[in-house]
Amino acid sequence: MNDFIKLISEIKENECIPESVKKAISYSISFSQAAINPVELFSKIKITAEDKYILSLFLIDEAFGGDTARYWNFIKDCNIINPDFESSRRIYSITKSLIKGTILHKKIKSSYISEVLIYIQKHLNSTIKNKPLVRQFNLSNKKHLSITIVASILSPHRTGAHLGVVYNIIKGLISSHQKDVIVNLALTGEGTVKTSFGNISFLDNKKITSHKIKWKNEGGNGELYIGCSELYDNKFDSFIDFAERVETDVMLFLGDIFESKLFRRLTYDYFPVAYTYGTSTNDPKGFVDSIISRGSVSFLERVQADYKARCLVDVVPAFMQTPLPFKEYVGQPLDDDFFWIFTPLQSNRLEVSFSNLSNTERNFILKTIIQNNIAWAFAGEVNRDNLFNIWPELKELENLKRLRFLGYIDSLRGLKDQVKITFMPPNVAGGAGGVQALITEGVPAIIPIISDATSTVPESGVYSTVEECVLKLELSINSMDFYATLKSDIENKKKNNSFESVGDAWFLSLLKASSFGKSRLMRV
């Protein structure tokens, strides 16, 4: 025990331990007796559970020799890890931020934290299975269908693709059935956990404010929930409390990241659950009453094969309008001597696409571009050196002044008079936001069948193989009839897929999901 007191005293002197925590440690040690065991001593330190958890991580190496299993048992004995879901999720959120280096960067071995995260994930799952909700879902019929759209972390920037999907759904539902629906939005992964070591923000206050402003100006007719940051009646408003308070009839989850699966598992026994993808490669992994495809051919084929016997599989048409306001492009103009194809993608999606192509396929595409007076522009956070390492021959296009890296731009629609085709190369599953922004202005697109943009691009612009991709690129510049077909197909789809008509399809689909889910819940 004396060794443990000595160890805690040494940790207390670490430069990254806040003064308030140091004082609490000193106070606890001064009243401890030699006979008190480490668990009792640590439990008596009068700081919050979140601060105590972060402090305990300093013990993994010195007190437990890097044995995370022994450490995990210790913090459970100290009641740092509680059996309820919400407080445990806050610990999970802190751990994820530590891994990302938000606080205590390089002060605690990341390998230890990653191992602890696995224990927390298992613990979160057990809180769902072993502790049922106190209140049961109200299955009675109501005048309004209360829909709660659930997303995890959405960029509040107006060009965010997933944010655009959410607000298109909201706008469509309100446009078509304002008197029949209440639409709420829950951002389960957003917010800030306050600790003495620093505030751990998934969105800083500025971005949270942006979400609130957008909801006020463009949101639904219900309520907005931002996880880990909201008080209701002076109490922390948990996700379940929120869902019950707004009398949710059906939840619509977006995407398949960890929190989506976690919250669907949590809510499935109490609420009807619908799901739609973030990108077309998503897999809901169960706990759904209805899977809704927004027109992606590859997604629909996959879920029909895997889920049709277990739940509803529905299709709604894609919105052919975008909430993004028009903004002029003020960058250096593209050389109008060339036929410009344009690829707006974020992160490393281009690198993944190019890496999955063989040298023969890459050179086949490049040869077609060079021989047909095509130039290629990239937008987004694209790493030029990484692309050239994967595809060195691409430098030839740059030497010909037919390759441009435009960087991050928020004026995609302003490029309508400079680019001829929005082009997604083979193996790209995303890109719907950029494609739809330019389709709004009449710019056609050529994309692979796996792209989630197939929900907005007519069949004439979709390809399945590299050979078909190259053929459609050649035809787009060499055949006026083919290019005219691409443009006219877009206009026809835009006319047929208004907010009112697509919103009506969403309403009917979610109504079916609610009915299916309620019937399931009544049988339990």
C-alpha positions in Angstrom: 0.0 0.0 0.0 2.8 2.4 0.8 4.3 1.7 -2.6 1.0 2.7 -4.2 0.8 5.9 -2.2 4.3 6.7 -3.3 3.4 6.0 -6.9 0.3 8.2 -6.7 2.4 10.9 -5.2 4.9 10.7 -8.1 2.1 10.8 -10.7 0.7 13.9 -8.9 3.9 15.8 -9.7 3.5 15.1 -13.5 3.4 18.5 -15.3 0.1 17.6 -17.1 -1.9 16.9 -14.0 -4.2 19.9 -13.3 -3.9 21.7 -10.0 -7.4 20.8 -8.9 -6.6 17.1 -9.3 -3.2 17.5 -7.5 -5.0 19.0 -4.5 -7.6 16.2 -4.5 -4.9 13.6 -4.5 -2.9 15.3 -1.7 -6.1 15.6 0.4 -6.9 11.9 -0.1 -3.4 10.7 0.8 -3.2 12.9 3.9 -6.3 11.1 5.3 -5.2 7.6 4.2 -3.9 5.0 6.6 -1.3 2.4 5.6 -3.9 -0.4 5.9 -6.2 1.1 3.2 -5.9 -0.9 -0.1 -5.2 0.8 -3.5 -8.8 0.5 -4.7 -10.1 2.2 -1.6 -7.5 5.0 -1.7 -8.1 5.7 -5.4 -11.9 5.6 -4.9 -11.7 8.3 -2.2 -10.0 10.9 -4.4 -12.8 13.5 -4.7 -12.8 14.3 -8.5 -15.2 13.5 -11.2 -15.4 10.0 -12.8 -14.1 11.4 -16.0 -11.0 13.0 -14.3 -10.5 9.9 -12.2 -10.5 7.8 -15.4 -7.9 9.9 -17.1 -5.8 9.9 -14.0 -6.0 6.1 -13.8 -4.5 5.8 -17.2 -1.1 6.9 -15.8 -1.2 3.8 -13.6 -1.2 1.3 -16.5 2.5 1.2 -16.9 3.8 1.9 -13.4 1.2 0.1 -11.3 0.2 -2.7 -13.6 3.2 -3.2 -15.8 1.2 -2.6 -19.0 -1.3 -5.3 -18.1 -4.5 -3.7 -19.3 -6.7 -6.6 -18.1 -5.5 -6.0 -14.5 -6.0 -2.3 -15.0 -9.5 -2.8 -16.3 -10.5 -4.8 -13.2 -9.0 -2.1 -11.0 -11.0 0.7 -12.5 -14.2 -1.4 -12.3 -13.5 -2.0 -8.6 -13.1 1.7 -8.2 -16.5 2.3 -9.8 -15.0 4.5 -12.5 -16.8 2.3 -15.0 -20.5 2.3 -14.2 -23.1 -0.1 -15.5 -25.2 2.6 -17.1 -24.9 3.3 -20.8 -24.6 7.1 -20.9 -21.8 7.5 -18.4 -19.9 4.6 -20.0 -20.3 6.2 -23.4 -18.7 9.4 -22.0 -15.7 7.3 -20.9 -15.6 5.8 -24.4 -15.7 9.3 -26.0 -12.8 10.4 -23.8 -10.8 7.3 -24.8 -11.3 7.9 -28.5 -10.1 11.5 -28.1 -7.0 10.3 -26.2 -6.2 8.0 -29.2 -6.6 11.0 -31.5 -4.2 13.0 -29.4 -6.8 15.6 -28.4 -5.4 15.7 -24.8 -2.3 14.3 -23.1 -0.6 13.8 -26.5 2.2 11.3 -26.1 1.9 11.2 -22.3 0.2 7.8 -22.2 1.1 5.0 -24.6 -1.5 4.9 -27.4 -1.2 1.1 -27.5 -2.5 0.9 -23.9 -5.4 3.2 -24.7 -6.3 1.2 -27.8 -6.5 -2.0 -25.7 -8.6 -0.3 -23.0 -11.0 0.9 -25.8 -11.7 -2.7 -26.6 -12.7 -3.4 -23.0 -15.0 -0.3 -23.0 -16.7 -1.4 -26.3 -17.5 -4.8 -24.8 -18.7 -3.1 -21.6 -21.0 -0.8 -23.6 -22.5 -3.8 -25.4 -23.1 -5.4 -22.0 -24.9 -2.4 -20.6 -27.4 -2.6 -23.5 -28.0 -6.3 -23.0 -28.1 -6.5 -19.3 -29.9 -3.2 -18.3 -33.3 -2.8 -20.1 -34.9 0.5 -20.3 -37.3 1.5 -17.5 -40.0 3.0 -19.7 -41.6 1.1 -22.5 -42.3 2.6 -26.0 -45.8 4.0 -26.4 -47.3 2.0 -29.3 -50.6 4.0 -29.5 -51.6 5.7 -32.7 -51.0 9.4 -32.9 -52.0 12.2 -35.1 -48.4 12.9 -36.3 -45.7 10.5 -37.3 -42.7 11.5 -35.1 -39.5 10.8 -37.0 -36.1 11.1 -35.4 -33.2 11.1 -37.8 -30.1 9.8 -36.1 -26.5 10.6 -37.3 -23.3 10.5 -35.4 -20.9 13.2 -36.4 -21.8 15.5 -39.3 -19.6 18.4 -40.5 -21.8 21.5 -40.1 -20.1 23.0 -43.2 -22.7 23.7 -45.9 -20.8 21.6 -48.4 -20.8 18.5 -46.1 -22.3 15.6 -48.2 -23.9 13.7 -45.3 -25.3 16.8 -43.9 -26.8 17.5 -47.3 -28.4 14.1 -47.3 -30.0 14.7 -43.8 -31.3 18.1 -44.7 -32.7 17.0 -48.0 -34.7 14.3 -46.2 -35.9 16.8 -43.7 -36.9 19.3 -46.4 -38.6 16.7 -48.5 -40.6 15.4 -45.5 -41.7 18.9 -44.5 -42.5 19.9 -48.1 -44.7 16.9 -48.7 -46.3 16.1 -45.3 -45.9 19.1 -43.0 -49.2 18.4 -41.3 -48.5 14.7 -40.9 -44.9 14.6 -39.5 -42.8 15.9 -36.7 -39.1 15.7 -37.8 -36.3 15.6 -35.1 -32.6 15.3 -35.6 -30.2 13.6 -33.1 -26.5 14.1 -33.5 -25.4 11.3 -31.1 -21.6 11.8 -31.4 -21.5 15.5 -31.2 -20.7 17.6 -28.2 -18.1 18.3 -25.5 -17.1 16.3 -22.4 -15.6 18.7 -19.8 -12.7 17.4 -17.7 -10.0 19.1 -15.6 -7.5 17.9 -18.2 -9.2 19.8 -20.9 -12.5 19.9 -22.7 -12.8 16.9 -25.1 -14.8 18.3 -28.1 -16.1 16.2 -30.9 -17.2 19.6 -32.3 -16.0 22.8 -30.8 -18.6 25.3 -29.6 -18.4 27.2 -32.8 -19.4 24.2 -34.8 -22.1 23.2 -32.4 -23.5 26.8 -32.7 -23.4 26.3 -36.5 -25.5 23.2 -36.2 -28.0 25.0 -34.0 -28.2 27.9 -36.5 -28.7 25.6 -39.4 -31.4 23.7 -37.6 -33.2 26.9 -36.7 -33.1 28.2 -40.3 -33.5 25.0 -42.3 -34.3 22.2 -39.9 -37.4 20.2 -39.1 -40.5 21.1 -37.0 -39.3 19.0 -34.1 -36.2 19.2 -31.8 -32.4 19.0 -32.3 -30.4 16.8 -29.9 -26.6 17.2 -29.7 -25.0 14.4 -27.7 -22.9 15.0 -24.6 -23.7 18.7 -24.6 -27.3 19.3 -23.8 -29.2 19.8 -20.5 -33.0 19.4 -20.3 -34.8 20.3 -17.0 -31.3 20.8 -15.5 -30.3 17.2 -16.2 -28.1 15.6 -18.8 -30.4 14.7 -21.6 -29.5 11.1 -22.7 -30.3 9.9 -26.2 -33.0 7.6 -25.0 -34.6 10.3 -22.8 -34.7 12.5 -25.9 -36.2 9.8 -28.1 -38.9 9.1 -25.6 -39.6 12.8 -24.9 -40.3 13.6 -28.6 -42.5 10.4 -28.8 -40.5 8.9 -31.6 -42.5 6.6 -33.9 -39.6 5.6 -36.1 -35.8 6.2 -36.0 -33.9 6.7 -39.2 -30.2 6.0 -38.8 -27.6 7.3 -41.3 -24.4 5.2 -41.9 -22.8 2.2 -40.3 -20.1 3.7 -38.0 -19.7 2.4 -34.5 -22.2 4.7 -32.8 -24.9 3.9 -35.4 -24.6 0.2 -34.7 -24.4 0.8 -31.0 -27.5 3.0 -30.8 -29.5 0.7 -33.1 -28.7 -2.2 -30.8 -29.8 0.0 -27.8 -33.1 1.2 -29.3 -34.2 -1.8 -31.4 -36.2 -3.4 -28.5 -38.1 -0.1 -27.9 -38.5 1.7 -31.2 -39.0 0.9 -34.9 -35.7 1.4 -36.6 -35.0 2.3 -40.3 -31.6 2.6 -41.9 -30.1 4.3 -44.9 -26.5 4.3 -45.9 -23.9 7.1 -45.6 -22.0 5.6 -48.5 -23.1 2.7 -50.7 -20.5 0.2 -49.2 -22.1 0.5 -45.8 -23.5 -2.6 -44.1 -26.2 -2.0 -41.4 -25.2 -5.2 -39.5 -28.7 -5.9 -38.3 -31.0 -4.3 -35.7 -33.3 -2.8 -38.4 -36.9 -3.0 -39.4 -36.4 -1.3 -42.8 -33.4 -0.7 -45.0 -33.9 2.2 -47.4 -31.9 2.6 -50.6 -31.6 6.0 -52.1 -31.2 4.6 -55.5 -27.7 2.9 -55.2 -27.8 -0.1 -57.5 -24.9 -2.0 -55.7 -26.3 -1.3 -52.2 -29.8 -2.4 -53.1 -28.6 -5.7 -54.7 -26.4 -6.5 -51.7 -29.0 -5.8 -49.0 -31.8 -7.6 -50.9 -29.6 -10.7 -50.9 -28.6 -10.4 -47.2 -31.6 -8.9 -45.5 -34.8 -9.3 -47.5 -36.0 -12.3 -45.4 -35.4 -10.4 -42.1 -36.7 -6.9 -42.7 -38.3 -4.5 -45.2 -36.0 -3.4 -48.1 -37.3 -0.3 -49.7 -36.2 2.1 -52.4 -36.8 5.8 -52.6 -35.8 8.0 -55.5 -32.9 10.5 -55.0 -33.4 14.2 -54.5 -32.3 16.1 -57.6 -31.9 19.4 -55.9 -29.3 20.6 -53.5 -29.6 22.9 -50.5 -26.2 24.5 -51.3 -26.5 28.2 -52.3 -24.9 29.2 -55.6 -21.5 30.8 -55.2 -19.2 32.0 -57.9 -15.9 30.2 -58.4 -13.1 32.7 -57.9 -10.0 30.5 -58.4 -7.8 30.5 -61.4 -10.0 29.6 -64.4 -9.5 26.3 -66.2 -8.0 26.5 -69.7 -11.0 26.4 -72.1 -8.9 24.8 -74.8 -9.5 21.4 -73.2 -12.5 19.2 -72.3 -12.4 19.2 -68.5 -13.4 16.3 -66.3 -13.8 17.1 -62.7 -13.3 14.9 -59.6 -14.3 16.4 -56.2 -13.3 14.0 -53.4 -12.1 14.3 -49.9 -9.5 12.3 -47.8 -7.6 9.5 -49.5 -10.4 8.2 -51.8 -8.5 8.9 -55.0 -5.4 7.1 -53.6 -7.6 4.1 -52.8 -9.1 4.2 -56.3 -5.8 4.4 -58.1 -4.2 1.7 -55.9 -6.9 -0.7 -56.8 -6.3 -0.3 -60.5 -3.6 -2.3 -62.3 -0.9 -0.5 -64.2 -2.6 -1.6 -67.4 -6.0 -0.1 -66.4 -4.4 3.1 -65.2 -2.5 3.6 -68.4 -5.6 2.7 -70.5 -7.5 5.5 -68.8 -4.5 8.0 -69.1 -4.0 7.1 -72.8 -7.7 7.8 -73.5 -7.5 11.2 -71.6 -4.4 12.3 -73.5 -5.6 11.2 -77.0 -8.9 12.9 -76.6 -7.9 16.4 -75.5 -9.3 15.7 -72.0 -8.0 17.6 -69.0 -8.5 16.5 -65.4 -9.2 18.7 -62.3 -9.2 17.5 -58.7 -10.9 19.3 -55.8 -10.7 18.5 -52.1 -7.8 17.6 -49.8 -5.9 15.6 -52.3 -2.2 14.6 -51.6 -0.5 15.3 -54.9 2.7 13.4 -54.0 0.8 10.3 -52.9 -1.1 10.2 -56.1 2.1 10.5 -58.2 3.7 7.7 -56.1 0.8 5.4 -57.0 0.5 6.6 -60.6 3.8 8.2 -61.8 2.6 8.4 -65.4 0.0 10.9 -64.3 2.8 13.5 -64.2 2.7 13.4 -68.0 -0.7 15.0 -67.9 0.6 17.7 -65.5 3.5 18.4 -67.9 0.9 18.9 -70.6 -0.8 21.5 -68.4 -3.9 19.3 -68.4 -3.9 18.4 -64.7 -5.1 20.8 -62.0 -5.3 20.5 -58.2 -7.8 23.0 -57.1 -7.7 22.3 -53.4 -10.7 22.6 -51.1 -13.4 24.8 -52.6 -16.9 25.6 -51.5 -18.1 26.8 -54.8 -18.6 23.6 -56.8 -21.7 24.9 -58.5 -19.7 28.0 -59.7 -17.7 25.6 -61.9 -20.7 24.9 -64.1 -19.4 26.7 -67.1 -15.8 25.4 -66.9 -16.2 21.6 -66.4 -17.9 19.3 -68.9 -18.2 16.1 -66.8 -18.1 15.3 -63.1 -16.0 12.1 -63.2 -15.6 9.5 -60.4 -12.8 7.0 -61.3 -13.2 3.3 -60.8 -13.6 1.9 -57.2 -14.9 5.2 -55.8 -17.9 4.5 -53.5 -18.5 8.1 -52.5 -18.7 11.5 -54.2 -22.5 12.0 -54.2 -22.2 15.5 -52.7 -20.0 16.9 -55.4 -21.8 15.1 -58.2 -25.2 16.4 -57.1 -24.0 20.0 -56.7 -23.0 20.1 -60.3 -26.0 18.1 -61.6 -28.1 20.9 -60.1 -26.4 23.1 -62.7 -26.9 20.7 -65.6 -23.3 19.2 -65.6 -23.6 15.5 -66.4 -21.6 12.8 -64.5 -19.8 9.6 -65.3 -19.4 7.3 -62.2 -18.9 3.7 -61.2 -21.8 1.5 -60.3 -20.6 1.2 -56.7 -20.7 5.0 -56.1 -23.4 6.3 -53.8 -23.9 9.0 -56.5 -25.8 6.4 -58.6 -28.8 7.6 -56.7 -28.7 10.9 -58.6 -26.9 10.0 -61.8 -29.0 8.5 -64.7 -28.1 5.1 -66.0 -26.5 6.6 -69.1 -23.7 8.0 -66.9 -23.0 4.8 -64.9 -20.3 2.3 -65.8 -19.5 -1.2 -64.5 -16.0 -1.9 -65.9 -12.9 0.1 -66.7 -13.5 -0.6 -70.4 -17.0 0.9 -70.1 -15.6 3.9 -68.2 -13.1 4.6 -71.0 -15.8 4.2 -73.6 -18.1 6.7 -72.0 -15.3 9.2 -71.5 -14.5 8.9 -75.2 -18.2 9.3 -76.3 -18.7 12.3 -74.0 -16.2 14.3 -76.0 -16.5 12.7 -79.5 -20.3 12.2 -79.7 -22.5 15.2 -79.5 -25.5 12.9 -79.3 -24.2 10.9 -76.3 -23.3 14.1 -74.4 -26.7 15.5 -75.2 -28.3 12.3 -73.9 -26.3 12.6 -70.6 -27.6 16.2 -70.1 -31.2 15.5 -71.1 -31.4 12.4 -68.8 -30.4 14.6 -66.0 -33.1 17.2 -66.7 -35.7 14.5 -66.9 -34.7 13.0 -63.6 -34.7 16.4 -62.0 -38.2 17.1 -63.2 -39.5 13.7 -61.9 -37.6 13.8 -58.5 -38.9 17.0 -56.9 -38.7 17.6 -53.2 -42.4 17.0 -52.9 -42.4 13.7 -54.8 -39.3 12.3 -53.1 -40.4 13.5 -49.7 -43.7 11.7 -50.2 -41.7 8.5 -51.0 -39.7 9.0 -47.8 -42.9 9.5 -45.7 -44.5 6.3 -47.1 -41.3 4.3 -46.5 -40.9 5.5 -42.9 -44.6 4.9 -42.3 -44.1 1.3 -43.4 -41.0 1.0 -41.2 -42.9 2.3 -38.2 -45.8 -0.1 -38.8 -43.5 -3.0 -39.3 -41.5 -2.1 -36.2 -44.5 -1.6 -34.0 -45.9 -5.0 -35.1 -42.5 -6.6 -34.1 -42.6 -4.8 -30.7 -46.1 -6.0 -30.0 -45.1 -9.6 -30.5 -42.3 -9.4 -27.9 
